[in-house]
Amino acid sequence: MKLTNLRTLFFLTLLIMSTTISKAAANAQINYNVSFPEAQAHYADIEMHITGLQQNTLELKMPVWTPGSYLVREFAKNIESLNAETNGKPIAAPKINKNTWQIVTKGISAVTVKYRVYAFELSVRTSFIDASHGFLSTTGIFIYPANMLHSPAIIHIKPYKNWDKVSTSLDMVNNDPFTRLSPNFDILFDSPIEVGNQDVFGFDASGVHYEICMYGGGNYDKEKLKADIHKIVDQEAAVFGENPNKHYVFIVHNRQRNGGGLEHLSSTVLGASRDNYANDKGYQSFLGLVAHEHFHLWNVKRLRPVVLGPFDYDTENYTTNLWIAEGFTEYYQGIIVRRTQLFPVGNYFDTLEGEFNILENLPGKDVQTVAESSFDAWIKAYRPNENSNNTTISYYNKGAIIGMMLDLEIINDSKGKYSLDDAMKYMYTQYYKIKKRGYTDAEFKAAFEKFAGKKLDDFYAKYINGLAPVDYNKYLGYAGYKVVDELADKNDAALGVTTATTANKKIIVTGVQRGTAAYIDGINVNDEITAIDGTPVTDAATMINGKNPGDKIEVTVTRDGQAIILPITLLKSNRVKYNIVTVDSPSEQQLTVRKKWLSL
């Protein structure tokens, strides 16, 4: 047989197999029962019922990662006691790889699978269960049938003891809050579930019902939260011209110290410190988190890089565009809160200055581009080590700065007619609504150019794919501002280490900054600093007080149980601390840009 005929036969066989699997999947019905008989021990018990099977083999899979958090977390590690049965009789369900179980189903139309999930990892992206509540991060809870991601599923929840509420964006079945319907597994895996006695309140905005679910108590003011979050929602919907939801849920976990958030299609999970709502800084920080995660319902959940959907839940999904998906969202969280007029312009500048100073004090800015930072998120962003500051940057941080730069570029070049908002809305309309697919890097670049009215090849070469220093004064200058380094005239000596002090007062090196005295002369992470020039060190903050750049000192460290004396030549501190100030006599054009940018 000719090679071309072999290829034709191969692809016909694949097509027939795919069609057969699709028909089998279309006839299957999937139900889950979720209960918490041992919530105090951090367990959920899952029963999965599949009926209407028409295939010889059934593979069951657990996702290895959760969308929005770019790290393979191996959720199958938390599963125990998986077994299967049909008509009350046990059948074999061997595990064939790290996250897949296989069941022979020839002649079998219905299968029940039972398993337990241990859930005791506190974060917005992982499940946590105790006697007070159950938070189900669904990618780590629900096994799904391979080739049935498009199948609907019904989830029945049996709460623990006195739990009386379920909070999730999944629709109720027959108005039963403990029975929910997911149209497909992509939506199920994008719909976290909170079960317990959470405080639930809400508001309506532009035809969308917003539900705020507070777990853990806190000193929040419900009416103030509703009013202020309403303002954020309205400002963000105005960017894109619509709100695509009918129901949106904020699940907020209040703890003594907490933070972070994870976006979902019609909900988000937020971590907050329960006593921070009553102080201005803490409250503004929380509203910024709300603005960030809610902005994601457009940027990344719908307007997305082309590889981020449909998802492959078995492995990494790589993109160089997280600087847009996350970095721009970081930029917008600040500018959206500014647009609400809840806080003065100076508060927004504090936020921007923080972004500038994080980037400028990272040696990694001269090593890793923002595109590389995005692509390598899977192996670097969520797995930092003691050398990460020397070799990496954050696509959140530099992406936010790039968002500011492009916003100011577009406003200036269009003389205030357009802004970054217009590029975002255009891309949302073109790719989510019309083309119904994700975007490529080149397509988003073309949108920036459309509204800037010029090519941005040089900009991309410098700032996206290159390591050029950010020209803050050029871009801030469009709005009549500039940065000044308040440390520029200082002549302070620096050793170039970060340290931690243990309970027994040992000073341990936790980081060594590239290019500093410690880096050049050989201080290591995990060294215990015991003396400077023979004088015992008791306070890391003052250990080189009175020293000047160029001074030669002897640092005694304990390394692997041995005392070592290291001759060190101190260098001038290379830290910067940028502040944003207005230029003298800003022009009419600069004031136009300023007004448009800062909503003055």
Phi, psi and omega in degrees: 000139180293154181300319181298322179291324177298317179297317180301315180297319181299312183288328174296320178297316178299318180296317180296316179298316181297318179295318180297315179297319182296319178295319179296318180294324182296332182270348184282145174239136188235127176231143175240139166249126180243124178226168186226058183298336178231054180300324181297338178258008171077035181243144164244138176256129184242132169243126180246121180249122178240123177237164179078024179290139178221047183216160184277334182224137177241123175254132179248134188231149172246129176305150178260352180210169178239130181306138182095344179232102196271072177206134174286113187256354175055062183297337179298343180296339183266001181269138174219160173059041177282130175213161183229156177208160174221131183053037178080001181250134181294144174229155184291139176221065183292150175275127185253344168204188191300333184225023184226134174243146185236134179233130174282120186240019177299124181078006181246129182256346183217139181223141171244128180242129179241138177204165178243148177236125175274126187227097183212047178235111184283106171192171179283351186245002182228154184283148178215128181228132168213189185293343183270333180188168173233121174252118183253104170276105203296334177295336179261009182241318191254116168288144180233153177285129177304144180068014179234027180299336181273358183280143174285163177213146175251134182245119177257126183247124174254107187288160179278129174042250188263012175298138185226008182223149170234129177240119179195160177276353177293141182289147175286153173254122180055038178059023179263112183296342181265005175233121186232150180247131171248125182295333178197175185282333174300321178286320177301316181286354178247020185225083179297157185231126175252127180235128180163222181236037183299152176280119186242127174210173184187191181200167176248139178217121177052042177082004180251132176270123179256130180244127177249122186241111185256117173254139171098002179074189180146167182263039180279154176254111186302313185293321178293317178300313181300315182294317185284322176293324175304316179297319178297314180302315181296318180296320182287321177297328180294330178298316187260351176085001178193161170244114189281001183261163167251334184213131181225140186236127169262114173260116186244122177259108180265123178226179181301313173224125183201160179189179178092166179202159175220127183280151173219172188299319182224024180196174173209158175244127183239142172255133182218155175271123193297336183257013184265354184290336187272353175250146189301316182295315179294321181291318177297322178298318179295316179297325175297319178295317176302312181298320180298304186290325178290325177298333179296339181297338169263300187277101176110323177280333177235307171275105193220156169301147190299332183277348184266060176135134351300147186277148166261111184275000182266343188204180180294148175239102192272141173210149174265009189250021177292341175294336172273309185298317181255318182296314178295325177296322175298319178296314184292332180300322179286315185288329177292315177300322176300318183293338178289346182064020179285336183224155182288165181302324181302326177295321178294320178297324175302318179297313180297316179300323176300317178297314180302312187288329174299309183295313187291340179261014176256116174301335180298342179297338179264006184240315188245129175282165180290329175294318177295322178301319178296310185296322184269012179307322185297332184244349185235314189299318183264005179229056181292151174231188185295344182253003187300321180298336179276344190233347185226165169232176176257130175292338172296305187295303181289328176298322177295320179294319177296322176301316177299315182299315181291324177300311180293324178298314182293316180299316182293312185291333179265006181055041175087001181284320183237166174213183176300332176307317184294322177293320180294314180296319179300313181294320178300315181293314185291317190259323177279313188273319186267303183277342175054047177207173176283171181255159172261167177301317182295325181290322178288323177301318179297326179292318176301316181294325180302317184269337173282338179075024180197164177289147180240028180301316182293319178301313180296319180297323182281311196251337180262311182253005181230182187241025181296139175300141180292130178269079184301319185291330176297310187282317175295330179300331177303329181257010178078032177233167174208169175253146171234142180265110184288351177260002188301325184266003179282152177230047184279142174279151178221140174277321176095029178235155163252149185223163171230143179256123183282173181300329179263026170071018174280139180259110187251132178287125179253344179201147177233120186277133179305136174084359181266176180301315181297320180294314184290321188259006163099019170288140183247153168301141182081356170296142170262120178277119184250333183204150171240122183051038177084352180268125181303141180263126178241347182219114183298327185291336185243012190290340176241023176303138180086355179267155182236157174306135182096342178296141176258126181231165174246122180254122177264125178234155170255121182231119180055040176081000181243141177279133179229135176256122183248120173286126184234134172258114183292145178243165176292138177302135179257014178292147172239155174219096185277138170239145178266127178228158178281149175281161176289134173050064178300145182284170177299320177297317180296320179292327176296314178297317181301314182297316180294316185292314189259007179054048181275000000 
